[in-house]
Amino acid sequence: MRRPGSGCLAAPIESGEYQNVSEAVRVALQQRRRSDALRREGLRLHIKAGIDALERRDFADIDDSDLDDYFPDPSRSGRPGPEYG
């Protein structure tokens, strides 16, 4: 186990930005909660927009056999992602 004040928290504490590890962790947790709340709100807005589009019938109806034309093969994207197989 690391000693308190070591690692990524040492610099902000030593610089005087925070008085101790507890304060730094508390602020980090508050920032994370705000970020998570904003992310959830963004998802809610996108879901609502999708539901509204469905209710207006504002969407493209495609056949299952054509899905590959709409979604690229993730293994060729050059980005890490889930394994499909």
SULDA-V260438 format. One record per helix or strand of 2 or more residues. SS is the DSSP state (H for helix, E for strand). FROM is the first residue (numbers start at 1). LEN is the number of residues. If there is no record, write none. Layout:
SS:FROM:LEN
SS:FROM:LEN
//
This chain:
H:7:8
H:21:35
H:64:7
H:74:3
//
